[in-house]
Amino acid sequence: MSERSVDHTDLPEVDLTGGGTATVTVDDVTEAMKDVVDPELGINVVDLGLVYDVHLDEGSNVVLDMTLTSAACPLTDVIMDQTNAALEGIVNDVAINWVWMPPWGPDKITDDGREQLRALGFNV
């Protein structure tokens, strides 16, 4: 077997002294939140339209403005636990700001969410 010489001179210099942290984006957080599933409906919270906003600071700490399908939902702890698990290793700290205005309604559901609900027999 012959050895080939690989020229790496065109690659950028990388400073590894800073700990190697990657920049997290709002899109990264939103994509990870698709792993959080509403326990009653079985659809992820992003496609249900339950994530109203994502606030991400420079230290990779996130505050999520979220709502629930009902203010009386007894499953907030389940959603909080799933959120922490979904974002573990992506962000440093997670907080959920439960928001009730504007109230959630079917108009908040994404097209993907509607398709998933129809597959479950819902008429949306």
RAJOSUL-V710481 format. One record per pair of residues at least 6 apart in sequence whose ideal C-beta (glycine too) atoms are under 7 Angstrom apart, sorted by the first residue. I is the first residue (numbers start at 0). J is the second residue. D is the distance in whole Angstrom. If there is no record, write none. Layout:
# RAJOSUL-V710481
i: {I,I}
j: {J,J}
d: {D,D}
This chain:
# RAJOSUL-V710481
i: {23,23,23,23,25,25,27,28,28,28,28,28,28,29,29,29,31,31,31,32,32,32,32,32,33,33,34,34,35,35,35,35,35,35,36,36,36,37,37,38,38,39,40,41,42,42,42,44,44,44,46,46,46,46,46,47,47,48,48,48,48,48,49,49,49,49,50,50,51,51,51,51,52,53,53,54,54,55,58,59,59,60,60,60,61,61,61,62,62,63,63,64,64,65,65,65,66,66,66,66,67,67,68,70,79,82,82,83,86,105,108,113,116,117}
j: {55,59,89,90,53,55,89,53,55,61,86,89,90,45,50,53,85,86,89,44,45,50,82,85,43,45,43,85,43,44,78,81,82,85,42,43,81,44,47,74,77,74,47,119,112,115,116,50,65,78,108,109,111,112,115,108,112,103,107,108,109,112,65,66,67,103,63,65,64,65,66,98,64,61,63,61,62,61,91,90,91,90,91,92,86,90,93,94,96,95,96,96,98,95,97,98,97,98,99,103,75,103,103,99,95,93,95,93,93,123,123,123,123,123}
d: {7,5,6,6,5,6,6,5,6,6,7,7,7,6,7,6,5,6,5,6,5,6,7,6,5,5,7,4,6,5,6,4,5,5,7,5,7,6,6,5,5,7,7,7,6,5,6,6,7,7,7,5,5,3,6,6,5,7,3,5,6,7,5,6,7,7,6,5,4,6,6,6,4,6,6,7,4,5,6,5,5,6,5,4,7,5,6,5,6,5,7,5,5,5,6,7,7,5,6,5,7,7,6,6,6,6,6,6,5,6,6,5,5,6}
